[in-house]
Structures are given as structure tokens and as C-alpha cells.
Amino acid sequence: MAVTKVVVLHGLYMSGLVMQPLCRRLEKQGYEILNLSYNTLSPDLESICQRIDDFIDASPTAFVCHSMGGLIARRYLESQRPASQWVDRVITLGTPHKGSHLAREIHGSRLKAMLKNSIEYLLNDNQHWPFDARLYSIAGDLPVGLMPLLRRGSDSDGTVLLDETRITGMTEHRVFPLSHTSLIYSRRVLGYILEVLAAPAPD
């Protein structure tokens, strides 16, 4: 069945406001959108999951997630709630699936209080995508941010290392010449997202 609904999840220190331009573009294509704002420093996972459950309501659904939002989507799928069986595909933008090197650096410094409970998600060590929902991982390789100072010569979008966006079990990995935040607003990324959403499910 074709995807009709899309859950949109923002990243750390952000809110649904930053995802609105992307949501408007998806709505113009006929998708019903849940642009879910949540407290990134102290996520209430039960509340987040319940809102997603209510939105899915037995309809084929996709996730489009920026950064930490992709890790929230993973927790939702791990919960194995009945509605999660309707999630057909997950598209992540700059999500550190293997855990965030930048978050580890901050957590090991005097600034660790900046992360609060987000470390429960950002300091994971997930190496594989085990879910029926297909994962499409989008990454940037324009290093505008702190990462070039922390890991000289590394490939990153300035915030997330390129390698952190790759895990086994994903369906596809695409890299664009963009920084971490600009992934949200790129027309090229939007075009790819629309291709993924419109693609028929495999037999």
C-alpha cells in the first residue's frame, strides 16, 4: 500500500518550527503530516509514541527525521507498539545512527549538562537496522561546524560524521554536499525524499 501519512521529527535543540518548510512541501504532494515537537533534552518517549500511534491510525506511514529525530523513530520501532507495523519506511537526515562523536565529546567535558537526557539517545552504539520498515539514510559532507576541529580530516556535515550515518540493514545511503542544518531545506534532498515516499513497496 502507498504511504499516505508522514511523521516528521526534528533534531536536538530544535522544534517543529524548523521543519515547517519541509512539511509544507510534503503537504502539497498530498501527504498528511504530523510535525511533532518534543523536548529534546528530556524526551517523554511514552507521550511521543502515543501521539504517533494516534496519528498513524492503521494507515501506511513514513518517518522523515532530522538528526536526533531518527533516533527517536528507532525507539518508537523498538517499542513494537501495534501501530508501528504500519511504518513502511524511515528517511533520516544527518542522523548519527551509530551514536554521536560530538555528543560524546560534550558529555566528557564541563559542558555535559547541555545534553541532559538526550544522551540516552545520542550515545547509543547501534550498528544495524533490524526493522521491517526500510531505512533511507541521508548524509551531508559539507563540514560547517565543530566536527572539523574535533576530528581533523574527517568526513562530516560539520556536526555528524559521515560514518555515523551508515549502518548495516539500511536500504540506501545518499550523500549530498550540504551541512547538517541545510539538509532540512535543500530542494535536492526534498526531491530525493519525494522519490522515496512515492516508490512502491517491494513485493
C-alpha positions in Angstrom: 0.0 0.0 0.0 1.1 3.5 -0.7 2.3 5.8 2.1 -0.4 8.4 2.9 1.0 9.8 6.2 4.3 11.2 7.3 5.6 11.7 10.8 8.3 14.5 10.9 10.7 14.6 13.8 13.2 17.5 14.4 16.7 17.3 16.0 18.4 18.4 19.1 17.8 22.0 20.4 15.2 22.4 17.7 11.4 22.3 17.4 8.8 21.6 14.8 9.1 25.2 13.6 12.4 24.4 11.7 10.6 21.5 9.9 7.6 23.6 8.7 9.0 24.4 5.2 9.7 20.7 4.6 6.2 19.8 5.9 4.5 22.4 3.7 6.2 20.9 0.6 5.2 17.4 1.6 1.6 18.5 2.2 1.5 20.0 -1.3 2.2 16.5 -2.6 -0.9 15.2 -0.7 0.7 13.7 2.4 -0.9 14.1 5.8 1.7 15.3 8.2 2.4 15.1 11.9 5.1 17.7 12.6 5.8 16.5 16.2 7.6 18.9 18.5 9.2 17.3 21.6 11.6 18.3 24.4 14.9 17.1 23.0 16.7 17.5 26.3 14.1 15.4 28.3 12.1 13.4 25.7 8.9 11.9 27.1 9.0 8.8 25.0 5.6 7.5 26.1 3.9 10.7 25.1 5.7 10.8 21.8 4.8 7.2 21.0 1.2 7.8 21.9 0.9 10.8 19.6 2.4 8.8 16.8 0.1 5.9 17.4 -2.9 8.2 17.3 -1.7 9.8 14.1 -1.0 6.5 12.3 -4.4 5.0 12.9 -3.9 2.0 10.7 -2.6 3.9 7.7 0.7 3.3 5.8 3.1 5.8 7.3 6.7 7.0 6.8 9.0 8.9 9.0 11.2 11.9 7.9 13.6 12.7 10.7 16.4 15.2 11.2 19.4 14.2 13.3 18.2 13.1 16.8 14.7 12.7 15.4 15.9 9.5 13.6 17.0 8.0 17.0 13.5 8.8 18.4 12.0 7.0 15.4 14.2 4.0 16.2 13.0 3.9 19.8 9.4 4.0 18.5 10.0 1.0 16.3 11.8 -0.8 19.1 8.7 -0.4 21.3 6.8 -2.8 19.0 3.6 -1.0 19.6 0.7 -2.3 17.4 0.7 0.9 15.2 4.4 0.5 14.4 3.6 -2.3 12.0 2.2 0.4 9.7 5.5 2.2 9.4 6.8 1.3 5.9 9.9 3.5 5.6 12.1 5.8 7.6 14.1 8.6 6.0 16.7 10.2 8.1 18.7 13.4 7.5 22.1 13.6 9.3 21.1 11.1 12.0 24.1 9.6 13.9 22.7 6.0 13.9 25.9 4.7 15.4 26.0 7.4 18.1 27.3 11.0 18.1 31.0 11.6 18.5 30.2 15.3 19.1 27.8 14.3 21.9 30.5 12.1 23.5 33.0 14.9 23.5 30.5 17.3 25.1 29.4 14.6 27.6 33.0 14.1 28.6 33.6 17.9 29.2 32.4 20.5 31.6 29.6 21.2 29.2 27.9 17.8 29.7 24.9 19.4 31.4 24.0 20.9 28.0 22.8 17.5 26.8 20.7 16.4 29.8 18.7 13.3 29.0 19.3 13.4 25.2 22.5 11.3 25.9 20.2 8.3 26.3 19.7 8.6 22.5 22.9 10.3 21.3 25.4 8.0 23.0 23.9 4.8 21.5 26.0 2.2 19.7 23.6 0.9 17.1 25.4 -0.9 14.2 22.4 -2.5 12.5 18.9 -1.6 11.3 16.8 -4.7 12.2 13.3 -3.5 11.4 10.8 -4.3 8.6 10.5 -0.6 7.9 13.1 0.3 5.3 15.8 2.9 6.3 17.0 5.6 3.8 19.9 7.4 5.4 20.7 10.9 4.0 24.0 12.5 5.0 25.9 15.7 4.2 29.6 16.1 3.6 29.9 19.9 3.8 31.9 20.3 7.1 30.5 23.5 8.5 30.5 23.2 12.3 32.6 21.9 15.2 33.4 18.5 13.8 36.4 19.6 11.6 38.0 21.0 14.8 37.4 17.8 16.8 38.3 15.3 14.1 40.7 16.9 11.6 40.5 15.3 8.1 37.2 13.5 8.9 34.2 13.4 6.6 31.2 15.1 8.2 28.4 17.6 7.8 30.1 19.7 10.4 28.1 18.0 13.3 27.7 14.3 12.4 30.4 12.1 11.0 29.6 10.5 7.7 30.4 7.1 9.1 27.8 7.6 11.9 25.1 7.8 9.3 25.9 4.3 7.8 24.7 1.1 9.4 24.1 -2.4 8.1 20.5 -3.3 7.2 19.7 0.1 5.7 18.1 0.2 2.3 20.0 3.1 0.8 22.6 5.7 1.8 22.8 9.0 0.0 25.3 11.8 0.5 24.7 15.5 -0.5 27.2 18.4 -0.4 25.3 20.0 2.4 25.9 20.9 6.1 23.9 19.4 9.0 21.1 22.0 9.1 20.9 22.7 5.4 19.8 19.1 4.8 16.4 20.2 6.1 16.0 23.0 3.5 17.6 21.6 0.4 15.5 21.2 -2.8 17.7 18.3 -3.9 17.1 16.5 -0.6 13.4 17.2 -0.9 13.4 15.7 -4.4 15.0 12.5 -3.1 12.6 12.3 -0.1 9.6 12.5 -2.5 11.1 9.8 -4.7 11.5 7.5 -1.7 7.9 8.3 -0.4 6.4 7.6 -3.8 8.3 4.4 -4.6 6.1 1.3 -4.4 6.8 -1.2 -1.6 8.7 -4.2 -2.7 6.8 -7.5 -3.3 
